[in-house]
Amino acid sequence: MALKFKYSILQRFNFEALYNTFLGLQPREQIFALLGAGFVVLFIVGLPFSLASGKLGSLEKEITQGREKQRQILRELERYQQLKKELETVESKISGGFDATITTTMESLAEKSGIKDRIENIKERAATPSELFDEVAVDVRITKVTVPQLVDFLYNIEQHPQLFLKVKQIQVKRRYDNRQLLDVSFQASTYRLQGTGG
């Protein structure tokens, strides 16, 4: 049955008859026929290659995009790990660095910097709670200090070996009676993790 079918197809495409028909055409018609046949052959052969190359191009693009997404995820993971490490460091500092007597600490650090007598005022603020910690702060005002004295005082606050202290909202004004001296106001804060008590 299959052989019969193949034979009938070959009968329909009688190449000798086609060739004779081709020879019977005018030279101009023969050129057009050859061009048409060439186009059909190119189309039949080229179409699968074109489809395959298009599919390969699409797959290559998807692979490239996948690799870029993978790199992006790895970058985000690295960033997350870094932030987590920084948070753990801060939590460690806060947990062991809360200053329950911050006013007394400011006075002792001012004395260390030689400016205890320049303290005009230290005023405690109410604790400010947040999700992770409570902030306990004091407003400090000092007068008639030099730049080196101020720098030394602020350095001793922020670099305290045992306590976690931060200086914020600093305001510096030169004095009218002596331009070498400064009047300074700032907020010093210490932090307590939620649930650790005072």
N, CA, C and O of each residue as an XYZ file, in Angstrom:
792
protein
N       0.839     -1.203      0.000
C       0.000      0.000      0.000
C       0.872      1.250      0.000
O       0.620      2.201     -0.739
N       1.922      1.229      0.860
C       2.821      2.372      0.960
C       3.596      2.551     -0.337
O       3.797      3.679     -0.787
N       4.037      1.439     -0.948
C       4.766      1.525     -2.210
C       3.886      2.088     -3.311
O       4.341      2.871     -4.145
N       2.613      1.681     -3.308
C       1.663      2.186     -4.295
C       1.518      3.690     -4.176
O       1.463      4.413     -5.171
N       1.459      4.146     -2.920
C       1.263      5.575     -2.662
C       2.471      6.373     -3.163
O       2.324      7.408     -3.813
N       3.688      5.858     -2.838
C       4.906      6.530     -3.292
C       4.971      6.558     -4.821
O       5.361      7.558     -5.423
N       4.586      5.452     -5.425
C       4.621      5.359     -6.888
C       3.659      6.362     -7.513
O       3.972      6.986     -8.527
N       2.480      6.514     -6.899
C       1.499      7.461     -7.445
C       2.006      8.892     -7.337
O       1.736      9.713     -8.214
N       2.757      9.207     -6.243
C       3.322     10.562     -6.094
C       4.374     10.796     -7.161
O       4.415     11.864     -7.773
N       5.233      9.795     -7.390
C       6.265      9.935     -8.412
C       5.661     10.076     -9.808
O       6.191     10.782    -10.665
N       4.522      9.375    -10.018
C       3.849      9.498    -11.311
C       3.343     10.919    -11.524
O       3.433     11.484    -12.614
N       2.806     11.475    -10.435
C       2.291     12.849    -10.563
C       3.425     13.814    -10.894
O       3.254     14.718    -11.713
N       4.585     13.625    -10.258
C       5.734     14.482    -10.527
C       6.627     13.788    -11.547
O       7.679     13.249    -11.203
N       6.207     13.809    -12.775
C       6.970     13.208    -13.861
C       8.057     14.203    -14.249
O       7.792     15.201    -14.920
N       9.297     13.916    -13.813
C      10.390     14.859    -14.016
C      10.731     15.030    -15.500
O      11.143     16.106    -15.934
N      10.554     13.956    -16.263
C      10.844     14.054    -17.702
C       9.880     15.013    -18.380
O      10.267     15.814    -19.230
N       8.613     14.913    -17.986
C       7.605     15.817    -18.554
C       7.892     17.252    -18.143
O       7.756     18.179    -18.940
N       8.295     17.423    -16.874
C       8.628     18.771    -16.398
C       9.821     19.330    -17.163
O       9.846     20.502    -17.540
N      10.803     18.470    -17.383
C      12.003     18.907    -18.093
C      11.666     19.312    -19.533
O      12.146     20.329    -20.033
N      10.835     18.501    -20.183
C      10.420     18.816    -21.560
C       9.633     20.118    -21.605
O       9.794     20.934    -22.512
N       8.777     20.291    -20.600
C       8.010     21.542    -20.529
C       8.958     22.718    -20.360
O       8.780     23.766    -20.980
N       9.969     22.535    -19.513
C      10.946     23.592    -19.268
C      11.690     23.959    -20.548
O      11.900     25.137    -20.837
N      12.090     22.932    -21.319
C      12.807     23.182    -22.573
C      11.929     23.887    -23.594
O      12.418     24.597    -24.473
N      10.620     23.679    -23.464
C       9.704     24.307    -24.406
C       9.430     25.769    -24.102
O       8.794     26.465    -24.894
N       9.910     26.237    -22.955
C       9.695     27.642    -22.581
C      10.665     28.550    -23.314
O      11.733     28.128    -23.758
N      10.258     29.820    -23.429
C      11.140     30.843    -23.984
C      12.312     31.061    -23.013
O      12.165     30.828    -21.813
N      13.466     31.503    -23.516
C      14.625     31.720    -22.621
C      14.295     32.605    -21.404
O      14.732     32.345    -20.283
N      13.524     33.636    -21.667
C      13.151     34.543    -20.560
C      12.307     33.800    -19.527
O      12.505     33.963    -18.323
N      11.364     32.981    -20.005
C      10.501     32.208    -19.109
C      11.312     31.162    -18.344
O      11.053     30.882    -17.173
N      12.316     30.584    -19.051
C      13.182     29.609    -18.379
C      13.919     30.251    -17.190
O      14.055     29.637    -16.132
N      14.392     31.490    -17.380
C      15.090     32.209    -16.291
C      14.153     32.408    -15.109
O      14.519     32.163    -13.959
N      12.915     32.862    -15.415
C      11.932     33.066    -14.335
C      11.607     31.752    -13.621
O      11.458     31.710    -12.400
N      11.499     30.671    -14.421
C      11.193     29.360    -13.836
C      12.327     28.900    -12.923
O      12.089     28.387    -11.830
N      13.580     29.095    -13.394
C      14.734     28.725    -12.563
C      14.787     29.547    -11.274
O      15.055     29.023    -10.193
N      14.522     30.856    -11.419
C      14.515     31.723    -10.227
C      13.430     31.289     -9.242
O      13.649     31.235     -8.032
N      12.247     30.981     -9.798
C      11.140     30.528     -8.942
C      11.473     29.225     -8.239
O      11.229     29.068     -7.043
N      12.049     28.267     -9.018
C      12.420     26.975     -8.426
C      13.492     27.162     -7.358
O      13.452     26.528     -6.303
N      14.461     28.052     -7.648
C      15.522     28.327     -6.659
C      14.953     28.927     -5.384
O      15.366     28.578     -4.278
N      13.989     29.845     -5.556
C      13.354     30.468     -4.387
C      12.623     29.425     -3.548
O      12.705     29.427     -2.320
N      11.895     28.520     -4.244
C      11.151     27.463     -3.527
C      12.115     26.561     -2.760
O      11.871     26.224     -1.601
N      13.229     26.167     -3.425
C      14.220     25.306     -2.758
C      14.821     26.019     -1.545
O      14.956     25.434     -0.470
N      15.182     27.309     -1.738
C      15.740     28.084     -0.623
C      14.748     28.197      0.528
O      15.116     28.099      1.698
N      13.482     28.405      0.171
C      12.442     28.534      1.192
C      12.284     27.230      1.971
O      12.214     27.223      3.200
N      12.231     26.105      1.208
C      12.042     24.793      1.851
C      13.233     24.440      2.741
O      13.067     23.911      3.840
N      14.443     24.745      2.245
C      15.646     24.413      3.018
C      15.897     25.444      4.127
O      16.272     25.092      5.246
N      15.683     26.729      3.793
C      16.035     27.804      4.733
C      15.062     27.985      5.877
O      15.457     28.409      6.963
N      13.778     27.667      5.649
C      12.772     27.893      6.693
C      13.093     27.142      7.984
O      13.078     27.746      9.057
N      13.386     25.825      7.909
C      13.721     25.128      9.168
C      14.946     25.718      9.871
O      14.984     25.833     11.096
N      15.968     26.098      9.047
C      17.157     26.704      9.647
C      16.827     28.032     10.311
O      17.313     28.338     11.400
N      15.994     28.811      9.636
C      15.592     30.111     10.187
C      14.837     29.943     11.497
O      15.089     30.652     12.472
N      13.898     28.984     11.505
C      13.126     28.723     12.727
C      14.037     28.230     13.851
O      13.908     28.637     15.005
N      14.969     27.335     13.476
C      15.884     26.785     14.488
C      16.794     27.870     15.055
O      17.015     27.931     16.265
N      17.328     28.738     14.167
C      18.222     29.799     14.644
C      17.464     30.808     15.498
O      17.996     31.328     16.480
N      16.199     31.083     15.110
C      15.364     31.975     15.924
C      15.126     31.403     17.308
O      15.183     32.115     18.311
N      14.858     30.097     17.346
C      14.628     29.420     18.632
C      15.893     29.439     19.477
O      15.842     29.675     20.684
N      17.047     29.184     18.821
C      18.319     29.209     19.541
C      18.613     30.601     20.092
O      19.070     30.753     21.225
N      18.338     31.625     19.257
C      18.542     33.008     19.711
C      17.683     33.334     20.918
O      18.135     33.980     21.863
N      16.430     32.878     20.874
C      15.510     33.096     21.994
C      15.995     32.386     23.255
O      15.935     32.938     24.354
N      16.482     31.143     23.079
C      17.004     30.388     24.226
C      18.247     31.057     24.808
O      18.406     31.125     26.027
N      19.131     31.552     23.930
C      20.337     32.243     24.396
C      19.976     33.492     25.192
O      20.592     33.791     26.216
N      18.962     34.220     24.703
C      18.506     35.427     25.408
C      17.952     35.069     26.783
O      18.238     35.742     27.773
N      17.151     33.995     26.835
C      16.581     33.554     28.116
C      17.677     33.117     29.083
O      17.606     33.399     30.279
N      18.695     32.426     28.559
C      19.815     31.987     29.405
C      20.569     33.195     29.955
O      20.921     33.231     31.134
N      20.817     34.195     29.083
C      21.510     35.416     29.514
C      20.716     36.138     30.595
O      21.273     36.576     31.602
N      19.394     36.257     30.374
C      18.540     36.915     31.367
C      18.531     36.136     32.679
O      18.548     36.723     33.761
N      18.504     34.805     32.573
C      18.529     33.960     33.771
C      19.814     34.138     34.560
O      19.793     34.206     35.789
N      20.940     34.214     33.846
C      22.228     34.411     34.522
C      22.287     35.774     35.196
O      22.808     35.904     36.304
N      21.746     36.796     34.517
C      21.732     38.145     35.103
C      20.878     38.179     36.370
O      21.252     38.797     37.367
N      19.718     37.499     36.316
C      18.856     37.423     37.507
C      19.558     36.678     38.636
O      19.443     37.050     39.804
N      20.284     35.628     38.278
C      21.031     34.866     39.283
C      22.086     35.748     39.946
O      22.244     35.733     41.167
N      22.818     36.529     39.114
C      23.827     37.441     39.663
C      23.183     38.488     40.567
O      23.723     38.835     41.617
N      22.010     38.991     40.140
C      21.295     39.998     40.937
C      20.869     39.417     42.289
O      20.992     40.079     43.320
N      20.371     38.183     42.279
C      19.957     37.523     43.529
C      21.160     37.337     44.448
O      21.061     37.550     45.657
N      22.298     36.938     43.874
C      23.513     36.757     44.677
C      23.970     38.079     45.287
O      24.403     38.125     46.438
N      23.866     39.177     44.485
C      24.234     40.502     45.016
C      23.326     40.896     46.172
O      23.785     41.412     47.191
N      22.010     40.640     45.997
C      21.047     40.967     47.059
C      21.305     40.131     48.309
O      21.178     40.630     49.427
N      21.666     38.862     48.125
C      21.986     38.005     49.275
C      23.222     38.516     50.018
O      23.256     38.536     51.248
N      24.239     38.929     49.248
C      25.451     39.483     49.864
C      25.122     40.752     50.644
O      25.612     40.963     51.754
N      24.277     41.598     50.038
C      23.873     42.848     50.704
C      23.100     42.544     51.981
O      23.309     43.181     53.013
N      22.201     41.559     51.900
C      21.418     41.166     53.072
C      22.335     40.661     54.185
O      22.165     41.020     55.351
N      23.320     39.814     53.812
C      24.255     39.285     54.809
C      25.057     40.407     55.459
O      25.305     40.390     56.665
N      25.467     41.397     54.630
C      26.230     42.531     55.153
C      25.389     43.352     56.123
O      25.856     43.721     57.201
N      24.135     43.638     55.732
C      23.233     44.406     56.598
C      22.941     43.646     57.889
O      22.883     44.233     58.970
N      22.759     42.330     57.760
C      22.500     41.505     58.944
C      23.687     41.560     59.899
O      23.519     41.671     61.113
N      24.892     41.482     59.329
C      26.108     41.540     60.145
C      26.222     42.892     60.844
O      26.561     42.962     62.026
N      25.933     43.975     60.097
C      25.992     45.315     60.685
C      24.964     45.470     61.801
O      25.255     46.055     62.844
N      23.754     44.940     61.574
C      22.703     45.010     62.590
C      23.111     44.253     63.850
O      22.901     44.730     64.965
N      23.696     43.072     63.666
C      24.154     42.284     64.818
C      25.239     43.029     65.592
O      25.276     42.983     66.822
N      26.133     43.725     64.855
C      27.189     44.507     65.508
C      26.593     45.637     66.332
O      26.985     45.866     67.476
N      25.622     46.349     65.722
C      24.963     47.459     66.428
C      24.212     46.942     67.648
O      24.285     47.534     68.725
N      23.487     45.831     67.477
C      22.742     45.245     68.605
C      23.689     44.850     69.731
O      23.374     45.029     70.908
N      24.853     44.311     69.364
C      25.842     43.919     70.368
C      26.353     45.139     71.130
O      26.502     45.105     72.351
N      26.621     46.226     70.382
C      27.090     47.460     71.026
C      26.026     48.031     71.951
O      26.305     48.440     73.078
N      24.777     48.049     71.434
C      23.686     48.624     72.224
C      23.433     47.800     73.482
O      23.255     48.353     74.567
N      23.417     46.474     73.332
C      23.066     45.613     74.470
C      24.042     45.775     75.632
O      23.649     45.670     76.794
N      25.312     46.029     75.321
C      26.283     46.182     76.407
C      26.699     47.606     76.651
O      27.538     47.867     77.514
N      26.120     48.553     75.898
C      26.610     49.929     75.987
C      25.608     50.949     76.476
O      25.828     52.149     76.308
N      24.502     50.508     77.083
C      23.515     51.469     77.571
C      24.059     52.210     78.791
O      24.644     51.612     79.694
N      23.852     53.521     78.792
C      24.323     54.362     79.897
C      23.130     54.863     80.697
O      22.427     55.780     80.271
N      22.906     54.256     81.858
C      21.775     54.657     82.708
C      22.040     55.984     83.408
O      21.110     56.613     83.914
N      23.294     56.416     83.443
C      23.646     57.687     84.107
C      24.340     58.598     83.099
O      25.470     59.037     83.315
N      23.653     58.873     82.005
C      24.271     59.627     80.906
C      24.652     61.049     81.311
O      25.644     61.585     80.818
N      23.871     61.670     82.208
C      24.195     63.026     82.671
C      25.537     63.034     83.394
O      26.385     63.889     83.140
N      25.718     62.082     84.290
C      26.988     61.967     85.025
C      28.139     61.680     84.070
O      29.243     62.196     84.245
N      27.874     60.851     83.055
C      28.908     60.524     82.064
C      29.339     61.771     81.303
O      30.531     61.973     81.072
N      28.375     62.614     80.908
C      28.713     63.852     80.194
C      29.616     64.734     81.049
O      30.573     65.324     80.548
N      29.308     64.821     82.333
C      30.115     65.646     83.247
C      31.531     65.093     83.388
O      32.503     65.848     83.372
N      31.640     63.767     83.526
C      32.978     63.174     83.694
C      33.811     63.288     82.415
O      35.024     63.483     82.481
N      33.164     63.167     81.251
C      33.891     63.318     79.982
C      34.298     64.769     79.745
O      35.359     65.041     79.183
N      33.442     65.701     80.180
C      33.797     67.123     80.080
C      35.001     67.424     80.974
O      35.891     68.190     80.604
N      35.010     66.810     82.147
C      36.152     66.993     83.060
C      37.424     66.419     82.435
O      38.495     67.017     82.541
N      37.306     65.271     81.790
C      38.453     64.648     81.115
C      39.013     65.559     80.023
O      40.223     65.599     79.800
N      38.121     66.292     79.342
C      38.548     67.205     78.269
C      38.905     68.585     78.805
O      39.260     69.477     78.035
N      38.815     68.768     80.131
C      39.188     70.040     80.754
C      38.173     71.148     80.579
O      38.534     72.324     80.617
N      36.902     70.797     80.387
C      35.878     71.834     80.172
C      34.652     71.631     81.073
O      33.555     72.073     80.729
N      34.828     70.973     82.211
C      33.671     70.740     83.085
C      33.054     72.053     83.547
O      31.835     72.169     83.667
N      33.924     73.059     83.809
C      33.418     74.362     84.258
C      32.744     75.142     83.131
O      32.133     76.182     83.379
N      32.850     74.643     81.880
C      32.208     75.327     80.742
C      30.813     74.768     80.453
O      30.123     75.242     79.550
N      30.406     73.765     81.220
C      29.055     73.225     81.031
C      28.049     74.231     81.566
O      28.059     74.574     82.748
N      27.190     74.690     80.687
C      26.142     75.627     81.102
C      24.882     74.885     81.528
O      24.198     75.286     82.469
N      24.586     73.790     80.813
C      23.344     73.074     81.114
C      23.389     71.658     80.534
O      23.885     71.443     79.428
N      22.862     70.699     81.301
C      22.612     69.341     80.800
C      21.186     68.985     81.192
O      20.850     68.918     82.374
N      20.365     68.762     80.193
C      18.939     68.511     80.449
C      18.543     67.155     79.874
O      18.737     66.888     78.688
N      17.990     66.314     80.724
C      17.564     64.984     80.271
C      16.260     65.066     79.490
O      15.373     65.853     79.820
N      16.157     64.252     78.460
C      14.924     64.125     77.672
C      14.203     62.841     78.067
O      14.801     61.917     78.618
N      12.912     62.806     77.774
C      12.150     61.567     77.994
C      12.623     60.518     76.986
O      12.986     60.853     75.858
N      12.616     59.264     77.394
C      13.042     58.177     76.502
C      12.144     58.111     75.276
O      10.925     58.252     75.377
N      12.758     57.896     74.118
C      12.018     57.782     72.858
C      12.033     56.327     72.409
O      13.079     55.815     72.010
N      10.878     55.648     72.470
C      10.860     54.228     72.082
C      10.771     54.047     70.567
O      10.205     54.886     69.866
N      11.333     52.949     70.074
C      11.165     52.545     68.674
C      10.926     51.038     68.672
O      10.761     50.435     69.732
N      10.906     50.431     67.497
C      10.607     48.997     67.406
C      11.666     48.136     68.082
O      11.335     47.138     68.722
N      12.934     48.511     67.946
C      14.020     47.673     68.453
C      14.622     48.169     69.762
O      15.061     47.367     70.586
N      14.645     49.492     69.960
C      15.335     50.025     71.131
C      14.683     51.320     71.612
O      13.894     51.948     70.905
N      15.044     51.696     72.847
C      14.658     52.994     73.405
C      15.869     53.911     73.322
O      16.997     53.495     73.586
N      15.622     55.167     72.952
C      16.697     56.157     72.922
C      16.555     57.057     74.146
O      15.511     57.673     74.361
N      17.608     57.123     74.935
C      17.645     58.014     76.096
C      18.662     59.102     75.770
O      19.811     58.805     75.441
N      18.236     60.374     75.864
C      19.094     61.463     75.407
C      19.145     62.602     76.418
O      18.272     62.748     77.273
N      20.203     63.403     76.289
C      20.338     64.639     77.063
C      20.714     65.762     76.108
O      21.428     65.550     75.127
N      20.226     66.958     76.407
C      20.639     68.159     75.684
C      21.783     68.788     76.467
O      21.651     69.072     77.657
N      22.891     69.000     75.799
C      24.085     69.545     76.456
C      24.400     70.910     75.853
O      24.391     71.089     74.636
N      24.681     71.871     76.741
C      25.107     73.189     76.274
C      26.402     73.554     76.991
O      26.465     73.573     78.221
N      27.441     73.847     76.193
C      28.720     74.284     76.759
C      29.089     75.628     76.142
O      28.710     75.926     75.009
N      29.832     76.439     76.899
C      30.189     77.778     76.421
C      31.691     78.010     76.556
O      32.379     77.370     77.351
N      32.168     78.956     75.743
C      33.553     79.431     75.805
C      34.580     78.295     75.685
O      35.528     78.209     76.466
N      34.368     77.433     74.694
C      35.332     76.348     74.456
C      36.082     76.604     73.155
O      35.564     77.251     72.245
N      37.294     76.095     73.076
C      38.067     76.203     71.840
C      37.727     75.029     70.924
O      37.102     74.056     71.345
N      38.142     75.137     69.682
C      37.887     74.053     68.723
C      38.553     72.750     69.175
O      37.898     71.708     69.145
N      39.835     72.759     69.595
C      40.444     71.501     70.064
C      39.719     70.898     71.271
O      39.576     69.679     71.360
N      39.264     71.741     72.194
C      38.524     71.232     73.359
C      37.215     70.567     72.927
O      36.851     69.502     73.424
N      36.518     71.216     71.993
C      35.249     70.665     71.499
C      35.473     69.328     70.797
O      34.758     68.358     71.048
N      36.470     69.286     69.919
C      36.764     68.048     69.184
C      37.114     66.921     70.151
O      36.653     65.791     69.986
N      37.927     67.226     71.155
C      38.322     66.217     72.143
C      37.112     65.712     72.926
O      36.978     64.511     73.164
N      36.238     66.624     73.323
C      35.041     66.260     74.090
C      34.119     65.353     73.271
O      33.672     64.313     73.755
N      33.841     65.753     72.033
C      32.949     64.957     71.171
C      33.567     63.594     70.846
O      32.866     62.584     70.780
N      34.876     63.578     70.646
C      35.565     62.308     70.373
C      35.438     61.366     71.567
O      35.163     60.178     71.396
N      35.636     61.891     72.770
C      35.531     61.064     73.979
C      34.122     60.513     74.171
O      33.950     59.419     74.709
N      33.120     61.265     73.736
C      31.734     60.783     73.838
C      31.513     59.623     72.869
O      31.081     58.541     73.268
N      31.812     59.860     71.600
C      31.504     58.860     70.562
C      32.417     57.631     70.622
O      32.024     56.549     70.185
N      33.624     57.790     71.157
C      34.574     56.667     71.198
C      34.731     56.103     72.608
O      35.785     55.573     72.960
N      33.685     56.222     73.402
C      33.744     55.689     74.767
C      34.017     54.182     74.720
O      33.363     53.468     73.960
N      34.962     53.691     75.511
C      35.339     52.273     75.409
C      34.277     51.289     75.885
O      34.249     50.147     75.425
N      33.404     51.708     76.797
C      32.386     50.783     77.323
C      30.962     51.118     76.891
O      30.130     50.222     76.750
N      30.682     52.381     76.684
C      29.299     52.819     76.447
C      29.045     53.118     74.975
O      29.951     53.503     74.236
N      27.793     52.932     74.566
C      27.390     53.245     73.186
C      26.690     54.603     73.208
O      25.513     54.704     73.554
N      27.432     55.640     72.833
C      26.934     57.017     72.867
C      27.048     57.635     71.478
O      27.994     57.372     70.736
N      26.061     58.464     71.149
C      26.065     59.143     69.852
C      25.745     60.622     70.048
O      24.914     60.994     70.876
N      26.431     61.457     69.261
C      26.189     62.906     69.279
C      25.339     63.262     68.077
O      25.634     62.856     66.953
N      24.258     64.040     68.322
C      23.361     64.447     67.234
C      22.995     65.921     67.397
O      23.188     66.514     68.459
N      22.471     66.488     66.335
C      21.898     67.842     66.334
C      22.841     68.871     66.955
O      22.455     69.624     67.849
N      24.058     68.891     66.476
C      25.047     69.812     67.040
C      24.918     71.199     66.408
O      24.753     71.327     65.195
N      24.996     72.234     67.248
C      24.961     73.628     66.789
C      26.152     74.358     67.392
O      26.368     74.317     68.603
N      26.923     75.026     66.541
C      28.138     75.719     66.986
C      28.041     77.188     66.593
O      27.721     77.516     65.450
N      28.323     78.079     67.567
C      28.318     79.528     67.300
C      29.587     80.149     67.870
O      30.013     79.829     68.980
N      30.181     81.045     67.082
C      31.338     81.802     67.588
C      30.832     82.885     68.544
O      29.755     83.448     68.346
N      31.608     83.161     69.563
C      31.230     84.199     70.527
C      31.601     85.571     69.971
O      32.597     85.734     69.266
N      30.769     86.548     70.310
C      31.032     87.916     69.836
C      32.198     88.546     70.593
O      32.961     89.329     70.028
N      32.334     88.198     71.887
C      33.386     88.825     72.695
C      34.770     88.230     72.431
O      35.787     88.872     72.698
N      34.808     86.981     71.898
C      36.088     86.345     71.569
C      35.846     85.349     70.439
O      35.242     84.297     70.650
N      36.319     85.683     69.238
C      36.037     84.866     68.053
C      36.761     83.520     68.090
O      36.469     82.645     67.274
N      37.695     83.341     69.015
C      38.398     82.062     69.141
C      37.609     81.043     69.966
O      37.931     79.855     69.973
N      36.571     81.522     70.661
C      35.784     80.645     71.531
C      34.415     80.346     70.925
O      33.877     81.127     70.140
N      33.873     79.202     71.307
C      32.605     78.735     70.741
C      31.585     78.460     71.837
O      31.929     78.071     72.953
N      30.317     78.675     71.484
C      29.193     78.189     72.288
C      28.579     77.028     71.509
O      28.295     77.148     70.317
N      28.380     75.908     72.193
C      27.961     74.688     71.491
C      26.769     74.049     72.188
O      26.723     73.941     73.413
N      25.796     73.625     71.366
C      24.659     72.841     71.865
C      24.588     71.551     71.052
O      24.778     71.560     69.835
N      24.314     70.445     71.736
C      24.144     69.181     71.016
C      23.322     68.216     71.855
O      23.077     68.429     73.042
N      22.912     67.155     71.192
C      22.169     66.088     71.873
C      23.055     64.850     71.910
O      23.591     64.425     70.886
N      23.200     64.281     73.098
C      23.938     63.021     73.250
C      22.940     61.931     73.598
O      22.093     62.105     74.474
N      23.047     60.804     72.904
C      22.073     59.721     73.089
C      22.754     58.413     73.453
O      23.881     58.141     73.041
N      22.042     57.612     74.234
C      22.427     56.230     74.507
C      21.214     55.359     74.217
O      20.087     55.854     74.218
N      21.422     54.076     73.971
C      20.331     53.227     73.484
C      20.201     51.961     74.325
O      21.186     51.371     74.770
N      18.941     51.570     74.524
C      18.640     50.366     75.297
C      17.739     49.479     74.452
O      16.692     49.923     73.982
N      18.142     48.223     74.258
C      17.316     47.290     73.488
C      15.984     47.073     74.188
O      15.916     47.031     75.417
N      14.924     46.934     73.396
C      13.591     46.711     73.963
C      13.585     45.462     74.833
O      14.113     44.418     74.451
N      12.983     45.586     76.000
C      12.815     44.425     76.873
C      13.998     44.126     77.758
O      13.975     43.139     78.494
N      15.071     44.973     77.711
C      16.230     44.694     78.565
C      16.181     45.463     79.874
O      16.969     45.209     80.784
N      15.254     46.401     79.961
C      15.138     47.169     81.200
C      16.207     48.220     81.313
O      17.062     48.334     80.434
N      16.175     49.009     82.406
C      17.142     50.099     82.562
C      18.139     49.752     83.604
O      19.039     50.543     83.885
